[in-house]
């Protein structure tokens, strides 16, 4: 097992191991992020609202040697998020890595001229407000870490530069999903500005066009490939960047 400096290999030693929480980790990219961090020696909280899928994911990760535990978590519910923070506090006393991976596409395709207000609200509630809700609940735990990292899962579709480039074709316009990720980018920048004098680094990741149920498995990359950028940002050194948008090959233009 590859373990970076400072990570212990003794499963269950919360005082030395890096403690991570991945939202939406019961399947797809989130699961692969959890698996990748676990392979690096992290203790990983598998955040998910579906109990059966969450526990199945935990069992699968443990069978692969990952120190994983389940975290009941609905990012759209204040009480659920607060309970998740309490669970992690009682279990580990701190949080070192937070990866906000949970997200929804809403109705698809969702042309701006036909998107409904209800669909827009639902997508923003999960993809943006849910992230804010989780970050704010976990910040006290992250402040107890020596090397805290936050990664928000965005998308190449969030980039206004790419969206308006004549050389880039993302297909039909999106009325809810793409703008929600642009919104998330903007929120992430504000957090980076607020936290710039702390040890907390917050960055935004673009996993790529990954085959998941979010897009009906039409993507061209695997979930493991889609996890690479988030894992890299979660394990940045102390002199690494903050407040940026990245994919697995480097910086993505805003």
Secondary structure, DSSP 4 states (H G I P E B T S, - for coil): ----TT---STT-TTTSPEEEEET-SSHHHHHHHHHHHHTT-EEEEEES-HHHHHHHHHHHHHTT-EEEEEE--TT-HHHHHHHHHHHHHHHS--SEEEE------SSS--TTT--HHHHHHHHIIIIIHHHHHHHHHHHHHTT-SS-EEEEE--GGG-HHHHT-TT----S--SSHHHHHHHHHHHHHHHHHHTTTSS-EEEEE---SB-SGGGTT--SB-HHHHTHHHHHHHT--TTS--S-EEETTEE---
